[in-house]
Amino acid sequence: MSDTMVPAEVIKDAVTLACRAPSLHNSQPWRWVADDRGLHLFVDPNRVMYSADRRGREAIISCGAMLDHFRVAMRAAGWRTHVKRFPDPTDRHLVSSVDFIPADTVTDAVRRRADAILLRRTDRLPLAAPPDWESLESVLRMALDNGVAHLDAIRDADVPQLAEASQLTDALRLYDAAYHNELHWWTAPFEEREGIPHSSLVSAAETERVRVGRTFPVVRHAERRPGIGEDLSQVVVLSTDGDTREDALGSGEMLSRLLLECTTAGMATCTITHLTEMAASRHIVATLLDRTGFPQVLVRVGVAPSMEQAPPATPRRPLADVLEFRPAG
């Protein structure tokens, strides 16, 4: 695997932790293969959302988030990672290959980021405004420095246009039976390993208070967060100069950094992708950026009530389903 072999249990623990990465409808479209040449991350074509994600772009973004989560987990375990992205042009499913060298030290900052992986949740409820946003924005920009993706904060005056773009996606998909069937399948109440559980969805009344969010099947909840009358979260956009598979993968890695930094700072987050799935709404988002580029993913950043009980973690597939060890030769 490398000049210094990494114990299998370390790999297993790191992949288990990295599987907490976000993905479209919690589809978890990834698999890892370990052999004598290293550790390899593949996108699983059987888990791509072909109605919501026809190009497979969001599946690659999800793999990018998984990759960065994995690197954080390995760094916290005392290993540095060297990544080759898309190392084999003849295999479109191979996203990256990773090998390792021991790290001299593990800093408290690295440990906090690894801890944040377990603390992060996708929060679809209304959020209060993040305090001292300018300082947090500066921290986020530093975390994303030298990355593929650019960070733009949507101005308050432009949020109504985002809301209109969100409504536009609903209108364009009103009679898209394949999309709605797919959405219902991934939000079915019987799934225990994947998909979005009903505890993580919002009621119709709660949806009305969040203007920029995907419309999911309606669930019944007692009205939550009555003290937050309207969502006041800050919406940020990750965009890229190009729109290639490399850009999508880099966006996912930057998304991971963004979410972990926000979680470490005590912020709640909600990843938003429906606005970049259709050309019309993606174009609207692009017009709100400070640069010419391709919006890849949006995130709401805000504050959840401190005394509120944290929602349960969404389910994940068993490790044996996502990690394979192949014998040498």
Buried (B, 14 or more C-beta within 10 A) or exposed (E): BBEEEBEEEBBBBBBBBBBBBBBBBBBBBBBBBBBEBBBBBBBBEEBBBEBBBEEBBBBBBBBBBBBBBBBBBBBBBBBEBEBEBBBEEEEEBBBBBBBBEEBEEBEEEBEBBBBBBEBBBBBBBBBBBBEEBEEBBEEBEEBBEEBBBBBBBBEEEBBEBBBEBBBBBEEBBEEEEEBBEBBEEBBEEEBEEBBBBBEBBBBEEBBEBBBBBBBBEEBEBEEBBEEBEEBBBBBBBBBBEEBBBBBBBBBBBBBBBBBBBBBBBEBBBBBBBBBBBBEEBBEBBBEBBEEEBBBBBBBBBBBBBEEEEEBEEBBBBEEEBBBEEEEEE
